[in-house]
Amino acid sequence: MILTVKLLLGRRCSLKVSGQESVAMLKKLVSERLQVPEEQQYLLFRGQRLADDKCLSDYCIGPNASINVIMRPLAKTEAAEAGQPQPLWHRLGLVLAKHFAPHDTKAVLQLLRQEHQERLQRISLGALEQLVQDLLIEVPLVEPTGEEGPEAETSEPQDEEEEEEEEGKADQ
């Protein structure tokens, strides 16, 4: 059977495999074709992570199925990052500290992190792929031409008294 294997950033390939092929063997094939080290691969089918010791048939993967490949950082990179605070959360903590007491800052930051994690758990692979593509596409910046357009008019009606006062001041 032919499977389509797709990386999050859009690279893809087709692989010919049997239903009795192990997920570990599929990872090896993906590594050869897409140059993604096996230890960095998470294979997903219909949102479910595939275990290395299982066969493709265990997941009811049939012909023309599409497998998603998510790359994860190497273990030593994860360990190094675990000791350092994430820049976003660290900076956010500093901003919150200016407005809240220390214990409140910690509580608000914890709530924000929890909500952030929950939202990431709910995002679909398609939406995540679209987000990555949008972030990686360079959009040329439009430089201002220096010309100013007509001034915007306010949509709020002025009272007649205010109009008369303005006219009176203009006459003086």
Summary of the structure (lengths in Angstrom):
residues: 172
radius of gyration: 27.8
end to end distance: 89.2
largest distance: 93.7
contacts: 361
relative contact order: 0.11
helix: 49%
strand: 15%
